[in-house]
């Protein structure tokens, strides 16, 4: 299922430059690469590995884990 995201012309121009730099085939591929990097998802969760959650769930679990570690210190 596709979703439309609106961005300014300036942002679109920047995205096109980064898309070329990262050699992404599409904006979807570019944004996916960026999100994986920002969410610090290990490569083992991508590709052939079975994954039943979504990236936001992983980020939320990691955030909770980080908070618990900080509280213990």
C-alpha positions as CSV (number, residue, x, y, z in Angstrom):
1,X,0.0,0.0,0.0
2,X,1.4,3.4,-1.0
3,X,1.1,6.6,1.0
4,X,1.6,10.1,-0.3
5,X,3.9,12.5,1.7
6,X,4.0,16.2,0.8
7,X,7.2,18.1,1.0
8,X,8.3,21.6,-0.1
9,X,10.0,22.1,-3.4
10,X,13.3,22.8,-1.5
11,X,13.0,19.5,0.4
12,X,12.2,17.7,-2.8
13,X,15.3,19.2,-4.5
14,X,17.5,18.1,-1.6
15,X,15.9,14.6,-1.6
16,X,16.8,14.3,-5.3
17,X,20.4,15.2,-4.6
18,X,20.7,12.7,-1.7
19,X,18.9,10.0,-3.8
20,X,21.6,10.4,-6.5
21,X,24.4,10.4,-3.9
22,X,23.1,7.3,-2.1
23,X,22.4,5.6,-5.5
24,X,18.8,4.9,-4.5
25,X,16.4,3.7,-7.2
26,X,13.4,5.5,-5.7
27,X,12.5,8.0,-3.0
28,X,11.0,5.0,-1.1
29,X,14.3,3.2,-1.1
30,X,16.1,6.4,0.0
31,X,13.7,7.0,2.9
32,X,13.9,3.4,3.9
33,X,17.7,3.6,4.1
34,X,17.5,6.8,6.1
35,X,14.9,5.3,8.5
36,X,16.9,2.1,9.1
37,X,20.0,4.2,9.9
38,X,18.1,6.5,12.2
39,X,16.4,3.7,14.0
40,X,19.7,1.8,14.4
41,X,18.1,-1.4,13.1
42,X,20.5,-4.3,12.7
43,X,20.8,-5.8,9.2
44,X,19.7,-9.1,10.6
45,X,16.2,-7.8,10.9
46,X,16.0,-6.9,7.2
47,X,16.0,-9.1,4.2
48,X,15.4,-12.8,4.7
49,X,14.9,-12.8,8.5
50,X,11.3,-13.2,9.5
51,X,10.1,-10.1,11.2
52,X,6.6,-9.8,12.6
53,X,6.7,-6.2,14.1
54,X,7.4,-2.9,12.5
55,X,10.4,-0.6,12.8
56,X,8.5,1.8,15.1
57,X,7.8,-1.1,17.5
58,X,11.5,-1.9,17.6
59,X,12.4,1.8,18.2
60,X,9.9,2.0,21.0
61,X,11.3,-1.2,22.6
62,X,14.8,0.1,22.3
63,X,13.8,3.5,23.8
64,X,12.2,1.7,26.8
65,X,15.2,-0.4,27.3
66,X,17.5,2.6,27.2
67,X,15.4,4.4,29.8
68,X,15.5,1.3,32.1
69,X,19.2,1.1,31.8
70,X,19.6,4.8,32.6
71,X,17.3,4.5,35.7
72,X,19.4,1.6,37.0
73,X,22.7,3.6,36.8
